[in-house]
Amino acid sequence: MPKILIVGAGQSGLQLGLTLREHGYDVTLMSARTPDEIRRGRVMSTQCMFADALEIERKHKLNLWEKDTVQVEGLGVSIAGPDSSRVMDWWGRLDAYGQSVDQRVKMAGWLELLEERGGKVITHGVTTADLDRLTSLYDLVVVAAGKGELVQLFDRDPERSVFTQPQRSLAIAYVHGLERRPEHPESSAVRFNIVPGVGELFVIPAYTSSGNCEILFFEGVPGGPFDAFGDRPTPQEHLDRTLGLMRNYVPWEYDRARNVTLTDQNATLAGGYTPMVRNPIGELPSGGRVLGMADVVVANDPITGQGANNAAKCAEFYLNSILERGDKPYDEEWMTATFERYWDYAQHVTNWTNALLGPPPEHVLKILGTAQVNDTVARRFVNGFSDPSDFQHWFMDPARADTYLAEVS
């Protein structure tokens, strides 16, 4: 069987390694941290995986926490007016539930599972020089580490990359004690709160090591009021600052968050990155070639919650491409074709995500306004989070939006 090295222990790298082991491939995965270090570390992300991505995990028996994790049954949208009142508020039901598992829990568990299933795990940070020495030992090297030095091996694709700097500053807090949303107290939902010109607050039901919780996630327009975490406050200061911003800008969310506490002392994170599409093949000093995947090559802003979903789907595309290749070499032509197969899907996520980072055009406001009074429109919008390729048919284009709204009115 071919020998495959995967660098990076996130959703895409671990999923690819685990699914290749199903088919008997010789898999080595390099992780910068041990499972225990991951569990004890700082939160790494927000994540809400929707139906299509969750089904991939079920297919490969990787849904280890599904029975314990709160079910996300819908998605709601609120827009704040100049006086911080709600000028729009609605929610739509998902056809099949989503779930969010703290990546500290999932990645630590999957690392252990990979070893149980016969994969080799090496705990070691990897530099370009390290990778240069390793490529000759494997038939294929896949880079799935979306941060750090190795990302620089993959050049920015200027034709597919719109931005050259971060479009949002990001701030996360995992909390216990959030009260149920009064508009739908029996159903858990991701809440998408928009403050025009300032940013967004997402409230995401999730599961962490101490049980079910909620994620308070600010996306701030750079230089604006939500861009308030650059000084890296302490965890409690981070939470206090979060609550203060909620009280001032989205008071309907603050009203149910007054008594929240952090899930643990590593439950906060702040930062930002530039959305970017990169060329999928990295060239090492020796001339060796490595294949990038998921966030390494398609890094979208998390405003649409697609990071973990994209990673799961990318890993499945790559798995199928590897299986179909058989004993043939993993040459540059194959690497390019493998990425383009994924990009045929991922381009729709990128286009939609980039569109939501700017001021909403008139036709989008019309769609969101119609969703408040038309459940058909609301449900189509929220279910697009599972398969964003649908948005090209009605959401992205003003003429198509008008045609669709006329049909369902």
Order of alpha helices (4+ residues) and beta strands (2+ residues): beta-alpha-beta-alpha-alpha-beta-beta-alpha-beta-alpha-beta-beta-beta-beta-beta-alpha-alpha-beta-beta-beta-beta-beta-beta-alpha-alpha-alpha-alpha-alpha
